[in-house]
Amino acid sequence: MLLRETIEAIVQDPDGLYIDATFGRGGHSRALLARLGPAGRLVAIDRDPEAIEAARCIRDPRFSIRHMDFQGLGQLASEFGAHAVEGIIADLGVSSPQLDEPHRGFGFQRDGPLDMRMDPSQGRAAAEWLSEVSVDDLEEVLRNYGDERHARAIAQSIVSRCTDAHRGEAEPLVRTGQLAALIASVLRRRGGGKTPGHHPATRSFQAIRIHINDELSQLEALLKAAPRLLRNGGRLGVISFHSLEDRRVKQAFQPSAQRVDRAIGMGRARHAMLRTLVAPAPSSRGHGVWKSIGRFRAADEELSENPRARSAILRVGQHQLERSE
């Protein structure tokens, strides 16, 4: 996604150290390596074991791959030193291979096990979580992460189905096709789910996936780690696919002082929380602030080849260290 725009915005020094924080199947990594000079280095990370295996085919000595999520980025700062990185790329959300391969359980176009974990070795599969979740908790996830207007009705139907399964009165809800059909039936009864080009279960699948993978907390970890990793003037490029992600990135790239000022009037608890989230990252050379470099959307040529890029937004921020007096 947004390959040309991302590489052009991020690569300032071809001999610098770069991080591809979401290797996927290596599209951005290969483009970065093509742009880097002989002294350049690229460290890629991914939480998906299948992505790590796919990276084994890259034999470039300037390249290395690590199995970790955004929470592990602090390890790289310890390894390479604070403020050693020239640029970071993160392509958020689910990758095309994850979405297209039924056994991963992310999509509903082809039936598969209801898993949705980006790292299947960690956490609970979606089927297990749904079998235990309460109506109120599921409704909150569907509403907050999927903006689903019929969140209550869908949650009630899913929990009722799982309760019946526990009693032996229905089949367990363990397949993506089962969940998609159940959601579609709820929305048909309520006259919803008729958006052209979108399956009725799209919002619910997105919401459940975000919860299962703790994606927003992962994004916060990336935004918190980046200032410690990036050199003075280094850049972070984040590609997001829905407003929950994009809003957080946009806020992160605003000057911290301005963002805290806007919090006045929100209430003491909310104000304190916002201060914690947006406080400049300390370093031995002073505090850091972000400068927004730009916001980019996919060009018509890319959209014609990859319709999934229509919702992609790239935001690029440049990190500036403010030296202590």
N, C-alpha and C positions, 0 to 999 in steps of 0.2 A: 504494500500500500504506500502511495506517495513516495516512491523510491527516490526519484530524481530530486524532488523538493527537499526530502530529508537529508540526503547526502550533501547537497549543495549548502544547506543551512548549517550543518554540523561540522563538516571538515574544514578547519581553518589552517591547521598545520599537518601536512601529510606525514610528518615524522613523529606525530604525537601518539599518546596512548588513548584508546577509545574503548567503550563498553557498549556492546549490544545486549541490552538487558532482557530481550525476548527473542531468542534465536529462532524459534519456530522451525522452519525448514531452511533458514539461512539466506533468504533473499537480501536483507539489509547487510548481513555480514559479508557476503560475497561482493556486494557493491562497495562497501567500505574498503575491503582489501584491495579492490581494483583501483581505488583512489589513493591509498596510502603509499608512501615511499618505502625504501628499503629498511629504514630505521623505525618505521611505524609499527605499532602493536595493537592488536585487537583481542580483547577478552570478551567472550560471549557467555551468557548465563541463560538457563531455562529451568523451570520447575518440572517440566514434562520429560520423563525418562526416554520417550520415543524421540524427542527433539535432540537429546544428548546423543543418542545412537546415530541419528541422521548426521550429526556434526562430525562423526568420525571420518567421513570421506574427505574432509578438508585437510589437506596435507601441508598447508602453508606454515612455515616455521614462525611467522608473525602472529599466528592464531592459536588461541587456546579456549577450551570450553569448560564450564563449571556447572554442576548440578546444584542449583540453589534458587530460591525465590528472592524477591526484593528485600526481605528481611535479612538476607545474608550479605547485602552489599557492604555493610560495615566491615566485613572480613577483607574485602578488597582494599578498603582504605588503610587497614592495618598492614596489608601485604605490600602495597605499592607506595604507601605514604599519603598523608593528607594533601589535597590539592594537586594531585599528580596527573589527573585525567583531563584530556582535551575536550572530549565530548561523549555524551551518553545518548543512546536511542532506546526508546521503549514503545513497542507496538502493542497496545493493551487489548484485553478481551481474548476471545477464543480464536485460534488459528484456523485456517482453512482445512488442514488435514484433520484437526480435532473435530471440526464440524462435519466433515464429509465421511469420516470413518465411523460406521454404525456402532462398533464395539466400544467407542468412547462414551456414548450416551449423551452427547451434547445436542444433537439435532433430532428432528422428528420426520424428516423426509423419508428416511429408511429406518425401520425398526431395529432397536438394539437394547442392550441392558441399560437400565436407568442409573447411570453412574455420575457423569458430569465432573469428575475430579480431574484437574489438570495434572496432578501427581497422584496416580492411583495407589501409591504406597502410603499416602498420608490421608488422615481424616476419614469421614464417613461418606459413603456413596449417597446420592440423592434419594434412592429408594429407601435406604435405612433411615435417613432423616425424616422423610415424609411419613414413614410408618409410625413415628413417635411424636411428631410435632403437634402442638395444639392449634386450634382454629385461629385464636388470636395472634399467635406468633407467625403462622403462615400468612395470614391476612396482612400483617405488617410487612413481611418480606415482599409479597406480591405488589403491595401498594407503593412501598418506598423504593424498591429496586426495579420494578417493572412498570410503574405508573398505570397499573391495571385498575380500571374503574369498577370492575366487577370482582374485586379481590375477595370480598367476604363470601360471596356465593361460591367462587371457585375453591376457596379454602374449606368451606363447609363440606363441599362435595368430595374433595380429596380425603379429608379426615374421616368422613363417613365411610368412604370406600375402604380405607385402611382398617377402620374399626370392624367393619363387616368381615374383612379378610382375617383379622385376628380371631374372630369367632368361627371361622370356617364357612362363612356364608357368602363369600365372594373370592375371586382369584386375587392373590397378592398383586399390588401395584409395583411391578418390577421392570417394566419395559417402556421405552420412550413412546411407542405407538399407543400403549394403554393410556398413558398420561395425556398425550395429545388429544386422543379421542374423547377422554373424559372432560377435558377443558372445553373442547369444541362443543360438546353436547350442552354444557352449562351455558355457554354464550349464545348458542342457538335459542335456547329456551328464553333467554333474556333479551334477545334481539341485538346482541353485540357481536363483535368479532368479524365485521364485514368490511374491514379496511382492504381495498384492492391491493393485491400483490403480497399480502401478509397472511400467514396462517393464524388462526385464532389463538393458538397457544404460544405465539412468538414472545409476547411480553412476559408470560408466566415462566417460560423456559429461561429467558434471560435473567429474571429475578432469582430463580432457584439456583442457577449457575453462579451468579454473583455471590449469593450467600454461601454456597458450598465451598467456594474457593476463597472466601474472605477477600474479595478483589479490591474493595475500597480501602480496607486497612493495608493491603499490600501497596496500593498506590500511595497512601500516606507515607509508608516506609520508604518508597522511592524518593518522594519529594523531600523527605527529611534527610536521607543519606546523600543526595546529589550535591548539596553545598559543601559537604566535607570532602567529597571526591574531586570536584571540579577545580581546576586551576583558576587563577584570576582571569576572567574573560572567557572561561570555558562555557560550553553550551549543552543544554538538555533539550532534546526533542521528544515530545510525547504525542503519539497518535491515539486518539480516543474515538469511541464509536457511539457513545450516548451521553446525554447531558450530565449525568451523575459524575462521570469521569471528567468531562471537559470543564465543568464548573470548578472542580477542585484544582485542575491544572491552571486554569485562568486566574483563580484567586492566588495560587502560589506564585505566579509570575508578576503579580502586582507588588509595588513597594510595600514592605511589611508595615511601616509606620502608618501609611494611608489606610491599610486594611484594618489595623487595630482601631484607628480613629473612627472608622465606619461602624465599629461594634458598639460605640457608645449609644446607650438607649436600648440595647437588646436585653438588658437585665444583667445583674452581677454574675450569675453562674455562667450564662452564655458568653459574656464578655471574657471571663477568666479562661474558659475553654478555648475561645478563639485566639487569645494571646498565646496559649500553649502551642496551638497548631501552627501559628504563623511567625513565631518569634525567630529572628535571624539566627542562623546556625553559628555558634561560637567557633573560633579557631585561634591558633597561636598568633596569627597575623591580623586579628581584628574580626569584625563582623561582616557578614555577606548580605548583599541585596541582589534581587533579580531585576533584570531589564528585559522586557518583552521584545523579542526580535520580530515576531510575526505570527499570523494565523493563516493556514493554507488548506485548501480543499483540492480534491482530485480534479485533474483536467478532463475535458470531454473525451480525449483519446483513451485515457485510463479507464474511464467509466464504461466506454464501449467494450473494452476487453474484460473488465472486472466490475460488474454491477454492485458487488459488495462494498466497493469503495465509496459509494454515494453518501454513506453516513460518516465517513472517516474525516476527522479534523486533526491536523497537525499544528501544535503550538510549540514554538521554540523560545526558550528563555536563555539569557546570558547572565552568568553569575559573576558579580563584581565584589571583590574583597575590599572592605573599608578598613583601612589601617587604623589601629588604635593610636591616639595621641600620646 
